[in-house]
Every structure is written in structure tokens, then in C-alpha cells.
């Protein structure tokens, strides 16, 4: 009898560990879906402000948009900021947006400063280079890609930089005020752990997510994509995981009519394969 108890104990312990891991994954997935919901709310609220919203002229040039809610900045002489959000991309300006991948924003500063605040950050990428430059999963704003404070509302039509020459335009919302912000020295990095939790696949890469080769995203991701499509006046992707460069709108006869061979799906070298 004693031998049976000793034999069963490791099995019980193993089952307990496995059950705990499943619970952790479930909680992690719920946490990431919460981030998506918060990002959706930020996008809705910002675009509902006529005088402070991101200009349509800039959004129409966007190859990537990152929404990073609740970025916390704490400073006392030396300061730092950190937050987590989502990034979506598209290969063509009339294409649907890709499924979202999670990213983190970190940065530091120094000088005469003290205090703490929380802000919602939005980054608008106006070139493919700005997106593809996240080599190894990290992009240094101002070093790897030029970054500028973005114009808002009516200011967009009178902006001195009418050509939108910067690769990335950055915005911050703090206590209802939405305006461009300088983020030189900050880093944007791929949050692999959060992506694995949301898509239920260990080791899923940003490239797989952007190119439509990852598992289907949850409904919360679709809601975010719908709000973004509305803000950028583009079509919503029609399937859970289409290719990243799928046309925004195709004729009904496209499936049956003969057409030239399509351009192969574009991949985004966002992280080094191991």
C-alpha cells in the first residue's frame, strides 16, 4: 500500500503543475485581451476629439500604428517611462491592417525633474523602413528611425512639415490633453510573451502575426481592427488570418476571373530567428 502511495505522488504533483500552467495561460490571455480593449478605447476617444485628433492626411500615409495605453513616467533627476500596447502594420496604403502584435515602450531621461504621470502614447509609422527597422525585435526612436511630435486636428492642415518627412510621428494624451510629444531615446520592442499568450502559440513571431501565419486572433483584436479601419477609412480584414498584403477590397469576380500572378506576401524582419 505504501509503495502505491509513493508511486501516485509524482503523478499527482505533475498533474497539479500542468493544471497550474493552464490556469496561468488563461489568465495571461485575459490580461492581453484587456490591453486590446484599453487600446481600442484610447483610439476611439482620441479620434472623437475634433480639434485634437490625428489628421486624416497623416493616417492615410501610415504603414504602421502603435497604441500604447497607460505609459507610466516616473522621474526624480533621472526618469524613465514604460508601457505595453499593440502594433499593426500594412504593406500597402489601401490594404487591411494586420493582426496586432504586442509591443513595449521604454525610455529614460535626465535633468531637473520630479514626479509621476500616466499617458496614452500613439505612434504613426509613415514608412516601411520605420517598421522593418525593428531588427531583432527592438527599434530606437530617433536613432534607428527619425521621430517627430505629430500635428493634431486643424494644426495638421497648417503643419510646417506638409511632406510628413519623419518616419514616425508620436502623440501623447495626458489628462485629456492630446498633443505631439518628443520620444527620442525611447525603444519599441516586441513583447513575445504577450503574443504567445494572446495567440496560444509558444514562440509565435511578429513576422508570423503580420503575415497572417499565426493562429486566429480573439474577437477583441477584431474590434480593435474595426475601429482602426474606421479611423483610417480602409476595409476591415475579412478573415481571421489573411495575408498582410491582401487588397482592401476585391471585385466579386476576382476569384473566378483570370489574373496575373500576385506578388508574394511581404515579410517583416522584425525579429531574428533562433
Secondary structure by P-SEA (a helix, b strand, c coil): caaaaaaaaaaaaaaaaaaaaaaaaaaaaaaaaaaaaaaaaaaaaaaacccccccaaaaaaccbbbbbccccccccccccccccbbbbbbcccccccccbbbbbbbbcccccccccbbbbbbbbbccccccccccccccccccccccccccccccccccccccccccbbbbbbcccbbbbbbbccbbbbbaaaaaaaaaccccccaaaaaacccccccaaaaaaaaaaaaaaccccccccccccccccccccccccccccccccbbbbcccccc
